[in-house]
Amino acid sequence: MPGLKTTQYGTGDYSWMLNTDGLDEAVSGVLDVSTFTANTHFPNGYFPSGLPVRVDDRDVIRPWNDTAGARLGFLKGDVKTDGVEDANCAVVVRGNIKTAKVPLAGFAVPTTAAQPQFAFWS
C-alpha cells in the first residue's frame, strides 16, 4: 500500500547500567518533548535508553541539569517521538550507572544536586 512507512527501534541499549539493579523499580512519567533538543536528545526519532532526565515532577520530565533540588533519572528503554507530542515513559530512579556509556555527550556525575540513589562507575 502506498504511503505506509515502517520504522524500527528497539527496547534500547542497556550498556549504561553496570547491572540490573533498579530496573524493577522504575517509575512512569511524561516527557515534555518541547523542552528537549532534537539533535542532542533524539537525533534518530527516539529518546535513547539511558538518557539522563530530570524527574522532580513526573508529569513534566525534562532534560537533566545539575542544579540544586534536581532529581536525576535515566530513561528505561527507547522512547519514540515525533518531536512534538509529549510521550509516556519509564524512568530508572536508582541503580549502578556506567558514566562512559550514558548516551548524552558531556554527561558528568552530579555535583550540585546530590544523587545518593545512584552509584556511578567509569
Secondary structure as GFF3:
##gff-version 3
##sequence-region A 1 122
A	DSSP	three_ten_helix	23	25	.	.	.	ID=ss1
A	DSSP	beta_strand	27	31	.	.	.	ID=ss2
A	DSSP	three_ten_helix	33	35	.	.	.	ID=ss3
A	DSSP	alpha_helix	38	41	.	.	.	ID=ss4
A	DSSP	beta_strand	46	47	.	.	.	ID=ss5
A	DSSP	beta_strand	52	54	.	.	.	ID=ss6
A	DSSP	beta_strand	62	63	.	.	.	ID=ss7
A	DSSP	beta_strand	72	75	.	.	.	ID=ss8
A	DSSP	beta_strand	79	80	.	.	.	ID=ss9
A	DSSP	beta_strand	87	92	.	.	.	ID=ss10
A	DSSP	beta_strand	95	98	.	.	.	ID=ss11
A	DSSP	three_ten_helix	99	101	.	.	.	ID=ss12
A	DSSP	beta_strand	118	121	.	.	.	ID=ss13
###
